Each structure stands twice: as C-alpha cells, then as structure tokens.
Amino acid sequence: MMNKQFILSVLFVSAFGIFNFSFAQNETLLDKLEYFPDDATRSHYLQRSDDIEQLLNSLNPENNLEERIESFRVLISGFPLAAEFAAREYVTDESEEIALGSVRLLENALVMSDHSVSGSSSNSRMDFFHAKNEANVSALRLALTDDRASIRTSASQFLASISDRVSLDIISESTEEGVYDEGMAANLYSLAESYIGNEYLQEFLGNGDLIAQETAINYLGIFEEYQDQIRQSYFFNPDAESSLRRSAATVLSNFDSNFADYALLITTEENLDPEVFSTSISGYVNSLDDLNLLDRFSAESILSRIEQISTANPMFDNISNVAGSELESLGQRLESVVENR
C-alpha cells in the first residue's frame, strides 16, 4: 500500500504541474500545502489523509468494479480534488463506466472552476485553478482517440466547445486516420469559437462527405468572407449535389444582403432541381420583402416566372412533396401581395 504522504504529494503535484515542487531536505508536505486554495481545504485533506489513501487504492483496476465505482462516488462527494487526480489517471480505463465517469468528472470540474476563480483577488488561488485546469485538459485529450465512441464523443465535444486548439488538431489528424468521420469532425469544429473553428471547418467547403459539407455551408455561410466560395462552389455550380445547393441558397438568402441581385440567375438553368428552384425563389422573395421591394408588380412577375419555369422544366413533372409544398405556399403568399398591395 502506498505511503499516505506520497499519495497526497502526488495529488498535490498533479494539481500544480506548473510549479517547482522539489522538496528541500527539511521541508514537509505541510510546508507545501500553502498552495491549496484555502486553509479549510488544506486542513480537510490532511485530517482525512488515511481515508483518501484507502479510496485511491480502491480504484485499482484489479479490484471489483462495484467497489471502484463506490470509491469514486465517495471521492467526488468528499474529496473532489482527489477525485480529479484519480480521474486523470482513469480517462482511458478498461471499464467504460469508469472511463466515461472520469471524463465527465473532469469536464464538470473545468466548468465549475470558472465559478471558483471568479471574483478571486488571490494570485495563488488563480494559479492553483489554472494549473489544475491544464492538468485536466491534458488528461481529457488522451480520450480523444479512445476506441470507444462514448468516451471519444464526450471528450471531443467538450474540448471543441472550449476551443482547445491542441484538441482540434488531434481531431483533424484523427479524422484523416478514420477515427472520426468527416461529418462528426465538422460538427465538432462548429462548436468552437468561430475565429478558431472556422479555420478547421473551411476544409470541408468543396471537400468531404455530404454531412461535413452541409455543416460547413450552414455555419460558414453567415460570414461574408466565405460567401463567395459558397456561391461559386455550390449555388452556381450545376454539378454540385442538390441538397448542398439548397443549403447554400438557404444560408445565402438569410445572410447575404446581395442575394436578391443574383438569386434568379440559376432559375433558367436547364434541368434545375425543383427543390433548389423553390428554395432559391423563396429566398429571393424574402430578400425583396426585407428590402421593402416586394410589391404587386414584383409579385406578379415572380408568379409568372414560377409558372413559366415549372411548365418548361421537365424536372417538375415529378416534383417532390417538399418543393411542391414550398411553391404552393409561396404562390399563396405572392397572390396575397398582388391583392393587397
């Protein structure tokens, strides 16, 4: 069984990896406990050192799973710093339950640490939580390439949401190796702050599977710097997948202030998918309305164009329910404009 002072020093060093913890010959563990966030915490851990030692030893993978889980539960409720120390070691444990519990414990600790530091005027307290957080993030990164989807997914979603570049690089590399599918990777990048996640997400404009490309279009289309690429690669591209052209039409109609200037250019395209047409013409009408340019004359012109194209384009012979319903609703809206404006 491990010596209790060794257990506490390991716990302590794990929480303060950025500090120098080489002990002088006459220094004891008590001398180093000054770095704990407060006197009460320091006293609590020293008084219960035997209990902490026993609980940490009970987490050994050789022990019964139920015993390990119960020990984790007691650590979490009574000694959260010790629980975090243990969780860093077990994020890739053979037991999926222990591993997933460790991952989620570290995630929760990182979320709560913001509240613990908030309002603190003590540099040592802030340093404590900074070092502890760094140790927790480093441990979570180990779970990004775990063979088990539950562990990998939990860790990747959390680390992406805090915009951890190291983790995003790992996800990118792992996607190339097939650990993550491209659609999953794109969704993860979209969780990060835009100024970071966009750098990774733009890889899927014109590349990747349909889910990845659709995610990139929907997310990046709100930013002006990506709109021209989306227009050229999807909206104006007759060879692009219809679902992606429809996504491009939707996001551009909502976020490109110039959409009304070019929306109708594709409506005369031979064999244009009716769903792409309906989304584009609907977006055009919405843009005109936003600009206060939708009046009786423009509504009549659009109704005439819909009738003309739906008659001439053979693709409309087998129009989908989605496009048919959208065009029917749009027609009713335009007819109302003709009657009332």
Backbone hydrogen bonds in HBPLUS format (Angstrom, degrees):
<---DONOR---> <-ACCEPTOR-->    atom                        ^
c    i                          cat <-CA-CA->   ^        H-A-AA   ^      H-
h    n   atom  resd res      DA  || num        DHA   H-A  angle D-A-AA Bond
n    s   type  num  typ     dist DA aas  dist angle  dist       angle   num
A0006-PHE N   A0003-ASN O   3.03 MM   3  5.21 119.8  2.40  99.5 114.8     1
A0007-ILE N   A0003-ASN O   2.95 MM   4  6.32 153.6  2.02 151.2 159.4     2
A0008-LEU N   A0004-LYS O   3.04 MM   4  6.28 165.1  2.06 148.4 151.0     3
A0009-SER N   A0005-GLN O   2.92 MM   4  6.04 150.6  2.01 141.4 150.0     4
A0010-VAL N   A0006-PHE O   2.87 MM   4  6.03 156.5  1.92 150.7 156.7     5
A0011-LEU N   A0007-ILE O   2.97 MM   4  6.21 161.9  2.00 149.0 154.4     6
A0012-PHE N   A0008-LEU O   2.83 MM   4  5.96 153.9  1.90 140.8 148.6     7
A0013-VAL N   A0009-SER O   2.81 MM   4  5.96 168.4  1.82 151.9 154.4     8
A0014-SER N   A0010-VAL O   2.92 MM   4  5.98 157.6  1.97 147.3 153.9     9
A0015-ALA N   A0011-LEU O   3.19 MM   4  6.45 145.5  2.32 140.2 148.3    10
A0015-ALA N   A0012-PHE O   3.11 MM   3  5.25 123.5  2.45  96.9 110.6    11
A0016-PHE N   A0012-PHE O   3.11 MM   4  6.37 130.4  2.37 138.9 152.8    12
A0016-PHE N   A0013-VAL O   3.04 MM   3  4.95 131.8  2.28  94.2 107.9    13
A0019-PHE N   A0016-PHE O   3.06 MM   3  5.66 163.9  2.08 121.2 126.3    14
A0027-GLU N   A0024-ALA O   3.03 MM   3  5.23 159.9  2.07 111.8 118.3    15
A0031-ASP N   A0028-THR O   3.03 MM   3  5.37 129.5  2.30 103.1 115.4    16
A0032-LYS N   A0029-LEU O   2.89 MM   3  5.23 132.0  2.13 105.1 118.6    17
A0033-LEU N   A0030-LEU O   3.21 MM   3  5.19 148.4  2.31  98.1 107.4    18
A0035-TYR N   A0032-LYS O   3.41 MM   3  6.50 177.9  2.41 126.1 125.7    19
A0036-PHE N   A0033-LEU O   3.02 MM   3  5.54 166.4  2.04 116.3 120.7    20
A0042-ARG N   A0038-ASP O   3.18 MM   4  6.47 165.1  2.20 151.8 155.9    21
A0043-SER N   A0039-ASP O   2.90 MM   4  6.10 166.8  1.92 157.0 160.2    22
A0044-HIS N   A0040-ALA O   2.90 MM   4  5.99 159.6  1.94 147.7 153.8    23
A0045-TYR N   A0041-THR O   3.07 MM   4  6.27 164.1  2.10 154.3 156.8    24
A0046-LEU N   A0042-ARG O   3.14 MM   4  6.32 154.5  2.21 146.2 153.3    25
A0047-GLN N   A0043-SER O   2.96 MM   4  6.09 165.4  1.98 154.3 158.2    26
A0048-ARG N   A0044-HIS O   3.17 MM   4  6.25 144.8  2.30 140.9 149.6    27
A0049-SER N   A0046-LEU O   3.40 MM   3  5.18 162.7  2.43 107.3 105.7    28
A0052-ILE N   A0048-ARG O   3.01 MM   4  6.30 159.4  2.05 157.6 164.2    29
A0053-GLU N   A0049-SER O   2.94 MM   4  6.11 161.4  1.97 148.7 153.5    30
A0054-GLN N   A0050-ASP O   3.06 MM   4  6.31 160.7  2.10 149.4 153.9    31
A0055-LEU N   A0051-ASP O   2.98 MM   4  6.19 162.9  2.01 151.9 156.3    32
A0056-LEU N   A0052-ILE O   2.94 MM   4  6.10 164.9  1.96 155.9 159.7    33
A0057-ASN N   A0053-GLU O   3.06 MM   4  6.23 157.7  2.12 146.3 152.5    34
A0058-SER N   A0054-GLN O   2.98 MM   4  6.18 137.3  2.17 139.0 151.0    35
A0059-LEU N   A0056-LEU O   3.17 MM   3  5.38 151.3  2.26 101.7 110.3    36
A0060-ASN N   A0057-ASN O   3.24 MM   3  5.67 166.8  2.26 112.2 115.5    37
A0063-ASN N   A0060-ASN O   2.86 MM   3  5.69 168.5  1.87 131.3 135.3    38
A0068-ARG N   A0064-ASN O   2.97 MM   4  6.30 154.5  2.04 152.6 160.3    39
A0069-ILE N   A0065-LEU O   2.93 MM   4  6.19 162.3  1.96 155.7 159.8    40
A0070-GLU N   A0066-GLU O   3.02 MM   4  6.17 159.7  2.06 145.5 150.9    41
A0071-SER N   A0067-GLU O   2.96 MM   4  6.14 153.3  2.03 144.7 152.2    42
A0072-PHE N   A0068-ARG O   2.97 MM   4  6.25 154.2  2.04 148.0 154.9    43
A0073-ARG N   A0069-ILE O   2.97 MM   4  6.24 154.0  2.04 145.2 152.6    44
A0074-VAL N   A0070-GLU O   3.02 MM   4  6.30 157.5  2.07 149.6 154.3    45
A0075-LEU N   A0071-SER O   2.96 MM   4  6.17 158.1  2.01 147.6 154.0    46
A0076-ILE N   A0072-PHE O   2.89 MM   4  6.11 161.7  1.93 153.2 157.8    47
A0077-SER N   A0073-ARG O   3.13 MM   4  6.34 159.0  2.17 146.6 151.6    48
A0078-GLY N   A0074-VAL O   2.90 MM   4  5.92 153.2  1.97 149.0 156.4    49
A0079-PHE N   A0075-LEU O   2.66 MM   4  4.78 146.7  1.76 129.5 140.6    50
A0082-ALA N   A0079-PHE O   2.98 MM   3  5.40 120.6  2.34 111.1 125.5    51
A0083-ALA N   A0079-PHE O   2.95 MM   4  6.25 151.1  2.03 150.8 160.0    52
A0084-GLU N   A0080-PRO O   2.94 MM   4  6.17 152.2  2.01 144.9 151.0    53
A0085-PHE N   A0081-LEU O   3.08 MM   4  6.34 157.9  2.13 142.6 148.5    54
A0086-ALA N   A0082-ALA O   2.97 MM   4  6.25 160.0  2.01 149.2 153.9    55
A0087-ALA N   A0083-ALA O   2.82 MM   4  6.02 158.3  1.87 148.3 155.0    56
A0088-ARG N   A0084-GLU O   3.06 MM   4  6.29 149.7  2.15 150.5 156.2    57
A0089-GLU N   A0086-ALA O   2.95 MM   3  5.34 132.6  2.18 106.4 119.2    58
A0090-TYR N   A0086-ALA O   3.21 MM   4  6.51 135.6  2.42 142.6 155.2    59
A0090-TYR N   A0087-ALA O   3.08 MM   3  5.05 129.2  2.35  94.9 108.6    60
A0093-ASP N   A0090-TYR O   3.13 MM   3  4.74 161.3  2.17 109.0 106.2    61
A0099-ALA N   A0095-SER O   2.90 MM   4  6.11 169.0  1.92 156.9 160.4    62
A0100-LEU N   A0096-GLU O   2.84 MM   4  5.85 167.7  1.86 147.3 151.3    63
A0101-GLY N   A0097-GLU O   3.00 MM   4  5.96 154.5  2.07 137.1 145.0    64
A0102-SER N   A0098-ILE O   2.89 MM   4  6.06 149.1  1.99 144.9 153.3    65
A0103-VAL N   A0099-ALA O   2.96 MM   4  6.25 158.6  2.00 150.1 155.6    66
A0104-ARG N   A0100-LEU O   2.99 MM   4  6.21 169.1  2.00 152.9 155.3    67
A0105-LEU N   A0101-GLY O   2.91 MM   4  6.00 146.8  2.02 140.5 150.1    68
A0106-LEU N   A0102-SER O   3.07 MM   4  6.29 161.8  2.11 150.3 153.7    69
A0107-GLU N   A0103-VAL O   3.00 MM   4  6.27 153.5  2.07 147.0 155.2    70
A0108-ASN N   A0104-ARG O   2.93 MM   4  6.09 164.9  1.95 147.6 151.2    71
A0109-ALA N   A0105-LEU O   2.91 MM   4  6.12 153.2  1.98 145.2 153.4    72
A0110-LEU N   A0106-LEU O   3.00 MM   4  6.19 152.2  2.07 144.7 151.1    73
A0111-VAL N   A0107-GLU O   3.05 MM   4  6.38 153.5  2.13 147.9 155.2    74
A0112-MET N   A0108-ASN O   2.90 MM   4  6.12 168.0  1.92 155.1 157.9    75
A0113-SER N   A0109-ALA O   2.92 MM   4  5.93 134.0  2.13 138.6 150.4    76
A0115-HIS N   A0112-MET O   3.00 MM   3  5.37 125.5  2.31 105.6 118.7    77
A0116-SER N   A0112-MET O   3.13 MM   4  6.50 146.9  2.24 145.4 155.5    78
A0117-VAL N   A0113-SER O   3.04 MM   4  6.23 149.8  2.14 149.3 154.9    79
A0118-SER N   A0114-ASP O   3.03 MM   4  6.00 145.6  2.15 138.9 148.5    80
A0120-SER N   A0117-VAL O   2.89 MM   3  5.43 158.6  1.94 143.9 144.0    81
A0126-MET N   A0122-SER O   3.12 MM   4  6.40 160.0  2.16 147.4 152.6    82
A0127-ASP N   A0123-ASN O   2.79 MM   4  6.00 157.8  1.84 151.1 157.8    83
A0128-PHE N   A0124-SER O   2.89 MM   4  6.01 149.2  1.99 139.5 148.0    84
A0129-PHE N   A0125-ARG O   3.14 MM   4  6.47 164.6  2.16 151.7 153.1    85
A0130-HIS N   A0126-MET O   2.90 MM   4  6.05 152.6  1.97 147.0 155.7    86
A0131-ALA N   A0127-ASP O   2.97 MM   4  6.07 171.0  1.98 151.4 153.3    87
A0132-LYS N   A0128-PHE O   2.98 MM   4  6.17 160.6  2.02 148.4 154.6    88
A0133-ASN N   A0129-PHE O   2.85 MM   4  5.89 157.6  1.90 143.1 149.2    89
A0134-GLU N   A0130-HIS O   2.99 MM   4  6.24 157.7  2.04 149.2 155.1    90
A0135-ALA N   A0131-ALA O   3.08 MM   4  6.34 156.3  2.13 147.2 153.1    91
A0136-ASN N   A0132-LYS O   2.99 MM   4  6.28 153.7  2.06 147.2 154.5    92
A0137-VAL N   A0133-ASN O   2.85 MM   4  6.11 163.0  1.88 157.4 161.3    93
A0138-SER N   A0134-GLU O   3.00 MM   4  6.14 163.2  2.02 147.4 152.3    94
A0139-ALA N   A0135-ALA O   3.10 MM   4  6.30 151.0  2.19 141.3 148.7    95
A0140-LEU N   A0136-ASN O   2.98 MM   4  6.26 157.2  2.03 148.2 154.5    96
A0141-ARG N   A0137-VAL O   3.04 MM   4  6.32 147.0  2.15 150.2 158.6    97
A0142-LEU N   A0139-ALA O   3.07 MM   3  5.49 140.5  2.23 107.0 117.4    98
A0143-ALA N   A0140-LEU O   2.92 MM   3  5.39 143.6  2.06 110.6 120.8    99
A0144-LEU N   A0141-ARG O   3.14 MM   3  5.36 159.6  2.18 107.3 113.6   100
A0146-ASP N   A0143-ALA O   3.21 MM   3  5.07 168.4  2.22 107.4 108.2   101
A0152-ARG N   A0148-ARG O   3.05 MM   4  6.23 174.9  2.05 161.2 162.8   102
A0153-THR N   A0149-ALA O   2.76 MM   4  5.68 161.7  1.79 150.2 155.4   103
A0154-SER N   A0150-SER O   3.21 MM   4  6.20 165.0  2.23 137.8 141.9   104
A0155-ALA N   A0151-ILE O   3.12 MM   4  6.26 174.6  2.12 154.6 156.4   105
A0156-SER N   A0152-ARG O   2.95 MM   4  5.96 161.1  1.98 146.2 152.4   106
A0157-GLN N   A0153-THR O   2.98 MM   4  5.98 163.8  2.00 150.5 154.6   107
A0158-PHE N   A0154-SER O   3.18 MM   4  6.32 161.2  2.22 146.0 151.2   108
A0159-LEU N   A0155-ALA O   2.94 MM   4  6.07 174.6  1.94 156.4 158.2   109
A0160-ALA N   A0156-SER O   2.93 MM   4  5.87 152.6  2.00 142.1 149.8   110
A0161-SER N   A0157-GLN O   3.06 MM   4  6.09 150.4  2.15 136.6 144.6   111
A0162-ILE N   A0158-PHE O   3.17 MM   4  6.55 131.0  2.43 144.7 157.2   112
A0164-ASP N   A0159-LEU O   3.19 MM   5  5.73 174.6  2.19 164.8 164.1   113
A0163-SER N   A0160-ALA O   2.94 MM   3  4.94 157.0  1.99 107.2 111.9   114
A0168-LEU N   A0164-ASP O   3.00 MM   4  6.35 156.2  2.06 151.7 159.3   115
A0169-ASP N   A0165-ARG O   2.86 MM   4  6.11 151.3  1.94 151.5 158.8   116
A0170-ILE N   A0166-VAL O   3.04 MM   4  6.33 152.3  2.12 142.8 150.5   117
A0171-ILE N   A0167-SER O   2.85 MM   4  6.16 157.8  1.90 152.1 158.2   118
A0172-SER N   A0168-LEU O   2.92 MM   4  6.10 155.7  1.98 142.4 148.9   119
A0173-GLU N   A0169-ASP O   2.96 MM   4  6.19 167.3  1.97 152.7 155.4   120
A0174-SER N   A0170-ILE O   2.81 MM   4  5.92 157.8  1.86 148.5 155.7   121
A0175-THR N   A0171-ILE O   2.84 MM   4  5.97 138.9  2.01 143.0 153.5   122
A0176-GLU N   A0172-SER O   3.29 MM   4  6.63 153.7  2.36 145.0 150.4   123
A0177-GLU N   A0173-GLU O   3.22 MM   4  6.55 135.9  2.43 135.9 147.9   124
A0179-VAL N   A0174-SER O   2.82 MM   5  5.17 148.6  1.92 158.9 152.6   125
A0178-GLY N   A0175-THR O   3.05 MM   3  4.99 155.1  2.12  99.5 107.4   126
A0185-ALA N   A0181-ASP O   3.04 MM   4  6.34 162.2  2.08 154.7 160.1   127
A0186-ALA N   A0182-GLU O   2.94 MM   4  6.14 162.0  1.98 149.8 154.1   128
A0187-ASN N   A0183-GLY O   3.09 MM   4  6.31 158.0  2.14 144.5 150.2   129
A0188-LEU N   A0184-MET O   2.98 MM   4  6.26 151.1  2.06 149.0 157.3   130
A0189-TYR N   A0185-ALA O   2.93 MM   4  6.26 160.2  1.97 155.5 160.4   131
A0190-SER N   A0186-ALA O   3.08 MM   4  6.32 147.4  2.19 144.3 152.9   132
A0191-LEU N   A0188-LEU O   3.00 MM   3  5.32 152.3  2.08 107.4 116.1   133
A0192-ALA N   A0189-TYR O   3.21 MM   3  5.62 149.6  2.31 108.4 116.2   134
A0196-ILE N   A0193-GLU O   2.89 MM   3  5.54 154.6  1.95 121.5 129.8   135
A0197-GLY N   A0193-GLU O   2.75 MM   4  5.79 165.4  1.77 162.3 163.0   136
A0198-ASN N   A0194-SER O   3.01 MM   4  5.36 159.3  2.05 133.5 138.9   137
A0199-GLU N   A0196-ILE O   3.19 MM   3  5.76 138.4  2.37 112.1 121.5   138
A0200-TYR N   A0197-GLY O   3.06 MM   3  5.47 132.2  2.30 107.6 119.2   139
A0201-LEU N   A0197-GLY O   2.90 MM   4  6.08 162.9  1.93 155.2 161.0   140
A0202-GLN N   A0198-ASN O   3.00 MM   4  5.84 155.9  2.06 147.6 149.6   141
A0203-GLU N   A0200-TYR O   3.27 MM   3  5.86 158.4  2.32 111.7 117.9   142
A0204-PHE N   A0201-LEU O   3.00 MM   3  5.87 167.7  2.02 125.8 129.3   143
A0205-LEU N   A0202-GLN O   3.16 MM   3  5.40 171.4  2.17 111.8 113.7   144
A0207-ASN N   A0204-PHE O   3.47 MM   3  4.65 164.1  2.50  90.8  94.9   145
A0213-GLN N   A0209-ASP O   2.97 MM   4  6.24 165.8  1.99 160.1 164.3   146
A0214-GLU N   A0210-LEU O   2.83 MM   4  5.94 161.7  1.86 150.6 156.2   147
A0215-THR N   A0211-ILE O   2.95 MM   4  6.10 157.4  2.00 146.8 152.8   148
A0216-ALA N   A0212-ALA O   2.99 MM   4  6.22 158.2  2.04 146.4 152.5   149
A0217-ILE N   A0213-GLN O   2.89 MM   4  6.14 160.3  1.93 152.9 157.9   150
A0218-ASN N   A0214-GLU O   2.94 MM   4  6.09 174.1  1.94 153.1 154.9   151
A0219-TYR N   A0215-THR O   2.97 MM   4  6.01 154.1  2.03 147.3 154.2   152
A0220-LEU N   A0216-ALA O   2.81 MM   4  5.59 159.6  1.85 145.9 152.7   153
A0221-GLY N   A0217-ILE O   2.90 MM   4  5.37 141.5  2.05 137.4 145.7   154
A0223-PHE N   A0220-LEU O   2.97 MM   3  5.58 163.4  1.99 119.6 125.2   155
A0226-TYR N   A0223-PHE O   3.09 MM   3  5.83 160.7  2.13 121.9 127.5   156
A0227-GLN N   A0224-GLU O   3.17 MM   3  5.22 151.2  2.26 104.6 113.1   157
A0230-ILE N   A0226-TYR O   3.13 MM   4  6.40 154.4  2.20 149.8 157.4   158
A0231-ARG N   A0227-GLN O   2.84 MM   4  6.08 152.8  1.92 148.5 156.2   159
A0232-GLN N   A0228-ASP O   2.96 MM   4  6.18 169.5  1.97 155.3 156.9   160
A0233-SER N   A0229-GLN O   2.83 MM   4  5.77 163.1  1.85 147.6 153.5   161
A0234-TYR N   A0230-ILE O   3.06 MM   4  5.56 145.0  2.18 132.4 139.9   162
A0235-PHE N   A0230-ILE O   3.24 MM   5  6.67 160.1  2.29 148.8 152.9   163
A0236-PHE N   A0231-ARG O   2.82 MM   5  5.90 168.3  1.84 172.4 168.3   164
A0237-ASN N   A0234-TYR O   3.17 MM   3  5.00 143.1  2.31  96.9 107.8   165
A0240-ALA N   A0237-ASN O   3.16 MM   3  5.52 162.5  2.19 111.9 117.3   166
A0244-LEU N   A0241-GLU O   3.01 MM   3  5.32 125.7  2.32 104.3 118.1   167
A0245-ARG N   A0241-GLU O   2.97 MM   4  6.34 152.5  2.04 153.1 162.0   168
A0246-ARG N   A0242-SER O   2.88 MM   4  6.08 155.1  1.95 149.2 156.0   169
A0247-SER N   A0243-SER O   3.07 MM   4  6.28 150.8  2.16 134.8 142.4   170
A0248-ALA N   A0244-LEU O   2.91 MM   4  6.14 154.5  1.97 143.5 150.6   171
A0249-ALA N   A0245-ARG O   2.87 MM   4  6.15 157.7  1.92 148.3 154.1   172
A0250-THR N   A0246-ARG O   2.98 MM   4  6.21 154.8  2.04 146.3 153.1   173
A0251-VAL N   A0247-SER O   3.01 MM   4  6.25 173.3  2.02 157.0 157.4   174
A0252-LEU N   A0248-ALA O   2.93 MM   4  5.92 161.3  1.97 150.4 156.4   175
A0253-SER N   A0249-ALA O   2.99 MM   4  5.89 154.4  2.05 138.8 146.0   176
A0254-ASN N   A0250-THR O   3.24 MM   4  6.39 138.9  2.42 138.5 148.6   177
A0255-PHE N   A0251-VAL O   2.98 MM   4  6.07 143.0  2.12 143.9 153.5   178
A0256-ASP N   A0252-LEU O   2.79 MM   4  4.91 153.3  1.86 135.8 139.0   179
A0259-PHE N   A0256-ASP O   3.07 MM   3  5.42 161.7  2.10 122.0 121.6   180
A0261-ASP N   A0258-ASN O   2.93 MM   3  5.50 148.4  2.03 116.9 126.3   181
A0262-TYR N   A0259-PHE O   3.13 MM   3  5.75 151.1  2.22 115.8 122.7   182
A0263-ALA N   A0259-PHE O   2.91 MM   4  5.65 135.3  2.12 159.9 173.9   183
A0265-LEU N   A0262-TYR O   3.06 MM   3  5.50 158.2  2.11 116.0 122.9   184
A0267-THR N   A0264-LEU O   3.09 MM   3  5.25 150.1  2.18 105.3 114.5   185
A0269-GLU N   A0266-ILE O   3.03 MM   3  5.23 161.9  2.07 112.3 116.6   186
A0276-VAL N   A0273-ASP O   2.99 MM   3  5.32 122.8  2.33 107.5 121.7   187
A0277-PHE N   A0273-ASP O   2.96 MM   4  6.30 160.2  2.00 155.2 161.8   188
A0278-SER N   A0274-PRO O   2.79 MM   4  5.97 164.9  1.81 149.8 153.5   189
A0279-THR N   A0275-GLU O   3.06 MM   4  6.12 159.2  2.11 140.4 146.0   190
A0280-SER N   A0276-VAL O   2.96 MM   4  6.05 159.0  2.00 146.3 152.7   191
A0281-ILE N   A0277-PHE O   2.86 MM   4  6.02 169.9  1.87 160.3 162.6   192
A0282-SER N   A0278-SER O   3.00 MM   4  5.95 151.6  2.09 137.5 145.7   193
A0283-GLY N   A0279-THR O   2.93 MM   4  6.05 155.6  2.00 142.3 149.3   194
A0284-TYR N   A0280-SER O   2.89 MM   4  6.11 147.4  1.99 143.2 152.8   195
A0285-VAL N   A0281-ILE O   3.02 MM   4  6.26 156.1  2.08 142.7 148.0   196
A0286-ASN N   A0282-SER O   2.98 MM   4  6.27 160.1  2.02 148.9 154.4   197
A0287-SER N   A0283-GLY O   2.92 MM   4  6.11 153.0  2.00 144.6 152.0   198
A0288-LEU N   A0284-TYR O   2.97 MM   4  6.27 159.4  2.02 150.8 155.8   199
A0289-ASP N   A0285-VAL O   2.94 MM   4  6.16 159.0  1.98 149.6 155.7   200
A0290-ASP N   A0286-ASN O   2.89 MM   4  6.14 155.0  1.96 146.8 153.4   201
A0291-LEU N   A0287-SER O   3.08 MM   4  6.31 139.8  2.24 141.1 151.6   202
A0291-LEU N   A0288-LEU O   3.11 MM   3  5.08 125.5  2.42  93.2 107.5   203
A0293-LEU N   A0288-LEU O   2.78 MM   5  4.91 171.7  1.79 152.0 149.1   204
A0292-ASN N   A0289-ASP O   2.99 MM   3  4.90 158.7  2.04 103.7 109.2   205
A0299-ALA N   A0295-ASP O   2.93 MM   4  6.03 159.6  1.97 155.3 161.8   206
A0300-GLU N   A0296-ARG O   2.97 MM   4  6.15 157.9  2.02 147.7 153.1   207
A0301-SER N   A0297-PHE O   3.05 MM   4  6.25 154.4  2.12 142.6 149.6   208
A0302-ILE N   A0298-SER O   2.97 MM   4  6.19 154.9  2.03 147.7 154.0   209
A0303-LEU N   A0299-ALA O   2.97 MM   4  6.19 161.9  2.00 150.9 155.9   210
A0304-SER N   A0300-GLU O   3.01 MM   4  6.18 154.4  2.07 144.0 150.8   211
A0305-ARG N   A0301-SER O   2.99 MM   4  6.25 152.1  2.07 142.7 150.3   212
A0306-ILE N   A0302-ILE O   2.90 MM   4  6.18 162.2  1.93 155.7 159.8   213
A0307-GLU N   A0303-LEU O   3.08 MM   4  6.27 163.0  2.11 147.7 151.9   214
A0308-GLN N   A0304-SER O   2.93 MM   4  6.11 161.4  1.97 148.4 153.8   215
A0309-ILE N   A0305-ARG O   2.92 MM   4  6.06 172.3  1.93 158.6 159.9   216
A0310-SER N   A0306-ILE O   2.95 MM   4  5.89 161.9  1.98 147.8 153.7   217
A0311-THR N   A0307-GLU O   3.16 MM   4  6.14 136.4  2.36 137.3 147.2   218
A0312-ALA N   A0308-GLN O   3.04 MM   4  6.22 153.7  2.11 144.1 151.5   219
A0313-ASN N   A0309-ILE O   2.87 MM   4  5.70 159.7  1.91 154.6 157.8   220
A0316-PHE N   A0313-ASN O   3.05 MM   3  5.85 163.6  2.07 123.1 127.5   221
A0317-ASP N   A0314-PRO O   3.06 MM   3  5.54 165.8  2.08 114.6 118.8   222
A0324-GLY N   A0320-SER O   2.86 MM   4  5.95 164.0  1.89 151.8 157.3   223
A0325-SER N   A0321-ASN O   2.86 MM   4  5.81 162.9  1.89 142.8 147.5   224
A0326-GLU N   A0322-VAL O   3.04 MM   4  6.15 158.1  2.09 144.4 150.9   225
A0327-LEU N   A0323-ALA O   2.88 MM   4  6.04 162.0  1.92 153.6 157.9   226
A0328-GLU N   A0324-GLY O   2.94 MM   4  6.06 151.5  2.02 143.7 152.2   227
A0329-SER N   A0325-SER O   2.97 MM   4  6.14 162.9  2.00 148.0 152.3   228
A0330-LEU N   A0326-GLU O   2.94 MM   4  6.12 153.9  2.01 141.7 149.7   229
A0331-GLY N   A0327-LEU O   2.82 MM   4  5.95 154.2  1.88 143.4 150.4   230
A0332-GLN N   A0328-GLU O   3.08 MM   4  6.35 157.9  2.13 148.2 153.0   231
A0333-ARG N   A0329-SER O   3.08 MM   4  6.33 153.6  2.15 143.6 151.0   232
A0334-LEU N   A0330-LEU O   2.91 MM   4  6.18 160.1  1.95 153.8 158.7   233
A0335-GLU N   A0331-GLY O   2.91 MM   4  6.08 159.0  1.95 150.6 156.6   234
A0336-SER N   A0332-GLN O   3.07 MM   4  6.22 147.0  2.19 139.9 148.2   235
A0337-VAL N   A0333-ARG O   3.12 MM   4  6.47 145.8  2.24 140.8 149.9   236
A0338-VAL N   A0334-LEU O   2.95 MM   4  6.30 156.7  2.00 150.7 156.7   237
A0339-GLU N   A0335-GLU O   3.06 MM   4  6.28 149.9  2.15 142.2 149.6   238
A0340-ASN N   A0336-SER O   2.99 MM   4  6.04 143.3  2.13 143.8 153.1   239
A0341-ARG N   A0337-VAL O   2.91 MM   4  5.47 140.6  2.06 151.5 152.2   240
